[in-house]
């Protein structure tokens, strides 16, 4: 089974809310909510991939020193196994904007379970709730 490495981030605003993005129509798992991020390319470090993805998807500039590893998800899909480190980030430059047609929402950690998420994202929620209270 193929192993797919994907990185994700919990962007946390000054009020303690977390940013989630809705997968747009035409993509796998369309309509589900997820933490921003994406695939790690061959030869790319996870942190570099996350910085690249955040610039592409949200138009923000994140410094590697502002990415704190927090937890990870490991999930077997029918066609591949996903390994997804989750970072926490509280500082970035620029205004968060949807650059790929996705809906964005700032959500209180306790409300994250109200949003349907891919199977790999959902197990991350308790760790975020513990972190952010």
Buried (B, 14 or more C-beta within 10 A) or exposed (E): EEEBBBBBBBBBEEEEBBBBBBBEEEEEBEEBBBBBBBEBEEEBEBBBBBBBBBBEBBEBEBEEEBBEEBBBBEBEBEEEBBBBBBBBBEEBEEEBEBEEEBEBEBBEBEBBEEBEBBEBBBBBBEBBBEBBE
